[in-house]
């Protein structure tokens, strides 16, 4: 569980980036953190991970104030996956790369092996355990980043623009793994994204920031109901949401849209 | 008054000579002038930090000389000379674009343009490198890296930050080299900069430089 209470933040002496934000993310939620560029969503997630500390207000992780903690102290509770996987690849094979976190935490060898294997399996990388990480595809590197965070058994995963620069198939692949983690293992997912379709399809809750202010916190389907004007927050309704709403459907993918529009015999519309 | 990069380079080279040629009080005066000039050109946090770091480094140099048996005055003068020389370079970097310096090196000093380009590229990499190192540090911290323990432990654990950075820098330079070659770098037929012509101000500054540089002669004979 992550909770922000009246959090304010500004970099150095600059303009405030986060203004009096209060929100609570419960265990097992799938949350999309949305907003235009510079709206403060990455900064808010950095506050959750103790990468920066609030000017005022408090952040709690599992009920503990993280004011005096470092990211390393939280790594077994919250996993953070950065946008660029290349900037953290350290080892010469995938297994060792994922094992870095558990080894830092000085876990026994058997536990390291067990957690690494579990993380690799969770992200579909078990067959690439001996591969050189830099030769992996971009999508695989992204999954490696998630596996590296998962190896510490965190209860929450924060993913910063995890689907950026990936083709549709790889995006779906990644999101399927994350959905499985959320549903089967109960891991809280906080997804920072610009991809409205992904947010609409997978997240059950949306938090929208606009110039550092929290302007929406509620069900994703209420945000993307196809009617709400999101332009003032620098967002837009996905085309599918607008079309579905106009036609009285509730499709989350093109396939679903077609099925609902042209139901086969025996299907319910 | 704007002087060209060529004149500025000559002045900086002259200052490095003056610290040995001119009397110590004059060298101290040059330092005061340099600092005033530097703060006039740029008085942001980075400049203040650079001056602060330089002061600490100079203090350490003086201390080191004292430890190895130099007298206090010799150590102090040594520190002052280093401070003046380095501040001259800081003034140059604050006042002039790297591209202008590179152009002056190629045009006036006949440095092969590949080397001048290497200089500008290396300096352009610095902010990128600093940004990458901050991100890498954050990324590894989120995986359990912590800069705690004794010096040796810290140095060893810092490899987790250095290694990805080096790999990233190599990959970046490789990409840059490839893209430069694809753009025809090395053909040496393309000129996209106006030649830097010396103005009246440049001649004035160069005259002062010449006069001061000949101090040992006119101090002896006049």
Interface residues (C-beta under 8 A of the other chain):
Chain A: X46 X49 X51 X70 X71 X72 X73 X75 X76 X79 X80 X82 X84 X86 X87 X88 X89 X90 X100 X101 X102 X104 X105 X134 X148 X149 X152
Chain B: X132 X135 X136 X138 X139 X140 X141 X142 X143 X144 X145 X146 X160 X163 X164 X165 X167 X168 X171
